[in-house]
Amino acid sequence: MSRKSRSFSQLYDYMNRDDGMVGFMPWNLRPVENREQVLEQFYENSDLLRTHAKGNVLYHEIISLKFYSEVPLQRQMQALQDLTRQYLSIRAPHLLGYGRIHLEQGHLHVHLMLSSNELNQARRFRLSKGSYREIQQRCEQYLHEVYPDLKQPIIYDRSRARAQSPENAQEKPLSHEELRRILEDILKETNPQDLESVLKEKGFVLYRRGRTPGVEHHGKRYRFSTLGLDGDRFFTPSRASEFTESEIDKEMTRLEDLEAYYTEAEESNPEIHPTE
């Protein structure tokens, strides 16, 4: 998520909200002890940027792991920190960065604040969508190779996911009507508590994005509502955390609120400094 105003202080305060923080990670920063020392370096470096109405000033990015209660928390923390360093070394080797690790309701993730320009440079550092996708795939591959015991889902490299399930790759993709008919029968005959396991046996992965439930099949996602099915009765708020989600799904509502906050802040004061 890119920002076009110098909203470092707002993002810093959001990342350091007092609810489940377990550690922070500086990147290319001089030794820091407090908020002011972190923000001072980001503002100083952003002063070098060439004026550009549409130019980005900072980035807010998230790295998330699927949490497993049977794996020691320390092991999962170690993996997340290692993965974040790997990501930063490829995506932002010379950018300023500040990361904050959070553990909320069993959701382990790190928020990153990154400068848009490299340290002491006036030009913005840009990545194409293709290059960024490659970075995501490389980091995911590293995670699976070094930490196979964490059993993380494959998100970015779908070809690798299909290679690991050759029996599924050889099947002919189902039409929407075939999917609807199969899922309709499953929904009618399955108890809510057994739905995830029954779908898995049939080659489906249950997911929920925000308030929208659906299934993933052969690397593609299908909403129940799109298929003309009512899956909401299987997804009560108390059970939503039990189902497979992407690495940032649980952050979407919070981030939508943050988007609105940033918009209001940028419109009211485009040059915000930590002392104001």
N, C-alpha and C positions, 0 to 999 in steps of 0.2 A: 504494500500500500504506500503510494508516494504522497508527499506533501510539498506544496509549492510555497509555503510560508515557513518562517523560522519558529516553528511551534515545538521546539525541543523541550521547553519546560513543561508544557501540557503532557507530552508523551512520557517524559520522565516520571511525572507525578502519577500518571495512569499506571505505568509499569510498576511503581513502588507502592501501589495501594496496599493497605495492610490486611491481606486475606490470603494466607497460604504461601507467602514468599519463602524460599529456602536457599537462596544464594544469588550472586550476581557475577557477571563476567565482563571485565573491561577488554577492549580490543584497540590496540595502537594508541591508547591513552597514557599520559604521564600518570604516575602514582596519584591516586585519588583517595580522599577520606570522607568526602561529603558531597551533597547535591551541588553546591556552588562550584566545586572544582571540576565536576563532570561537565556541567552545563557551560562553564567558561570556555572549555576547550572546543566544544561543538560550535559555540557562537563565534569564537575567534576564527575557526577554520571556515565557517560559512561566510565570514566577512570577505573572504578572498574570491568568492563566486562572482562571475560576471553577471551583470543585471540581465535578466531574461524573464519576461512576464510569464511564460509558460514553462520555465525551467524548474525542475524538482530541486528541493533543498534537503530533504531527508526521506528516509524510508523506514517503515514499520513492518517488520517481518516476524513470522512465528514458526518455530520448529516444535513439533509435537510427537510424542510417542504414545502408542496404545499401552495403557497401564495394566499390569497383571499382578494381582495380589499375591500369587504364589511365588513370584520372583522377588528377592530382597530389594527393598527400596534403594539401598545404597548402590546395588548393581545397576538399576535403571537410571539413577542419577548419574553414575559414572558414564554410562552409554550416551545419555543426552548431552553431557558436557563435552565428551569426546566428539560426538557427531556435530555439535555446534562449532567446535574448533575446526573440524574438517570443512564444514560449510563455509566458514568465514575465510579460511585460507584459500579457497577457490573463488568464492563469490566476491569477497571484499578484502583482498590481501593488504591494500594500502588505505582503506577507508577507516574513518573513526567509527568505533562501535561500542555499544553498551548493551549488555544483556541481563535480563532478570528472570530467574527460574521460578516457576510457580507450580504448586501442587494443590489443585482445587477439586474436591469431590472425586478423587482418584484420577484426575486428568493431569498428566505430567507434561509441561511444555515450557519453552523459553521465549520471551519477547525480546526482539532485537531492535535497537535504534541505530541506524546507520546514516552517515553523512553521504551526500550525493557526490561530493568531490573528494579526491584523495588528499591525504595530509599535506598541507602547504601548497596545494595546487588550485588554480583558478577554474580549470575545466571540469565539467561534470563527467563522472565515470558512467558509461552506459553499457547495458547488456541487451542483446537481441533476445526475443522470446525463445528462439532456438537454442541460444547459448545458455539461457537460464534453465530451460528444460533439461539440457544436458547435465548441468550442475545438480539438479534435483535427482536425476537418475544415478549419477555417480555417487552422490551421498547415500542414496538408498541402497545401492549395491554395497557400499562400504559397511553400512549398518548390518546388512544380512550376512556379510562375510565375517565380520569381526564379532558380532553379537547374535549368532543364530539362536541362542537360548532364549532370547526375548520374543521370538516368534512374531515379529512385526509383519503386518500385511504389506503386500506389494501395491503401491499407489501409483507410481510414475512410470514404471517399466512394464507395460501390459504384455509385451512380447515375452518377457521373462515369466510372467504369471502364467501365460498360456503354455509355455514350454514345460512348466512344472506340472501342468495338468493336461497331458497329451490326450487323454480320453475325452476331455471336454473340447479340446481344440479340433478334434476330428468330427465332432457332431455338427449337423447342419443347424445353423441359427434358427431359432423359433420365430415365427411371425407374431405380431401383436395379438392376433386372435388366438393363436395357440398358447401364448403366454397367459392371456386372460383366462382361458378355459382351465388351464392347469392350476393357476393360482387360485381361481375361484373355488375349485374343488378342495384345494388344500385349506383355504380359509374356512370353508364350511365344515370340514371334518377334523380340524385341529384345535386343541385347547390353546388359549393364549400362552400359557407357560411352556408349551412344547413347540411353538411355532418356529422359533429360530433353528432348533435342531432338525425338525422335519424339512424345512426349506433347504438346509445345508445338505441333507441326504439327497435331495432332488437337484442339487447343483446350483442353488440360489444362495445369495448372501443378503441377509436382512440389514437395512440401514435406515437411518432417519436423519434428514438434514433440516434443522430448525423444527418446524411443525409438520414437515412433509415426509411420510413414510414411503418406503418402496423396497425394491429388490435389485440386486446386481446379478447379471447373468452374462457370461462370456465377455466380461470387461465393460459391459454397458449397463447403465442404470435406468430403471423404469419405475416411475411413480405409480402407486396404486390408483391414484385419482385419474392419471392419464389412461390407464387400462380399464377405467370404469369400475373399479373395485373399491370397497370400503375397508381400508386397513386400519382406520383410526381406533377402532375398538380394541385392537391388540396393543396400542401404544398409549398407556396412561403415563402421566408425568413421573410416577414412582418407578416405572420400569424403563424409562427412556434411556437411562445410562447403561442398560444391560446389552444394548445392541451395537453392532459394528458401525463406526462412524469414521469419516475422514479425519486427518490429523488436526483440523481446525473447526470441525462442525460445532463443537460445544462453545466455541468463542464467537460464533456468528452474531448472536443477539447482542452480546457485549460490544462487539466491534461496530455493529450498526449504530449503537448509541455513541461510540467514539467518533464515528464519521460525522454525525450530526454536531458533536461538540467541536470538532476541528473546523467544520464549515462556519459555525457561528463565530469561533475565535478568529478565523482568518478574515471574515468580513468586517469584524469590529475593530481589529488591530493587526494589520499585516506584518508589523515589525515588533515582535514580542520578545523581550529580554528577561533573563531570570530575575532581575531586580525590580521588574515592574509588577 
